[in-house]
Amino acid sequence: MARAKRPAPITPALIDVRVILVAAVVASPAAYRAAQGLLTLDQALTRFGLVLLACAAVTGVLRALWPVLAGEPVAAEGEPEPELSPPPE
């Protein structure tokens, strides 16, 4: 049995779990250095916050530009989306 695909929200969240995980992976050297005593906790959290903001900005730009780059048709407001197959009778 195939899983139903969850529809994308009309206004997606700017920061979701994937963005936080990518930021954590990118900022992991700061956490390692903080564990070794080479950085203070404040410096490590600041680096994580800056990386999180950068990841959120890149995600926002990609979400805005993806329909243009991929060539996906954008339906005008009020127009119904085209059906791929006729409805069952």
N, C-alpha and C positions, 0 to 999 in steps of 0.2 A: 504494500500500500504506500503510495507516494505521499510525502508530507506536503501540505498546502503551504505555498509560499506566502509569508506575511507581507501585506502591502506596505509600501514605503509611506511614512507619514508625510502630510502636506508640508509641514514645517519641521524638518528633522532637527534633532538636538544638535547643538554646536559641539558639545563634548559628550562622547559616548564611551563605552568601555574600551573599544578598540583604540581610540585616541589616547586614553589614559595608559593602556598597556604599551603602546609604541613610545610614549613619553618616558615611561618607567624604564624601558629597555635602553633608550638613548641616554638617559640620565644615570644609568647604573654605574658607570665609572665614578661618579660623584658619591654615590652611596658606598661604594667600595673604599674610596679614599677616606670617607667619613668614618667607616668602621676601623680603618687603620690608624686613625687619629691625625691624618694629614689635612683634613678639612673639618671645620666646625659643622654642627648640625644645621645651623642657620645658613651657612654657605651652600650646603648640599640641598636644602629645601629651596633656596633661591634658584639654584640651577635647575631643579626639577620644575619649579613654577615657570621659569623662562622657556624651558623646553616644551612644557605643556601648552603655553600660549602660542609658541611657534607651530606646534603640531596642529592645534585648533585652527590657526590661520591658514595653514596649508590645506587642511581638510575643507575649510569653507571655500577657498578658491577653487579647489578641485570639484566640489559639489556644484559650484556656480558655473564652471566652465565645461564640465563633462558633457552636457547635452550638445554644446557647440562643437567640441572636439570629436565626439563620437558620431555626430551627424544624426542624432535621434530627432525625430520630428517633435516639435512642441505644439500641442493643441492650443488654439486660441481659447480665451475664456468664453464659456457658454457653448462651445462646440462639443458634441459628444465624441468620445474616443472611438476610432474605427474598430469594428469587430473583425476578428480574424476568421471566424466561421459563422455561418448563419445560425440563429438560435434553433434549438430542437423544436420540432412541431408536435 
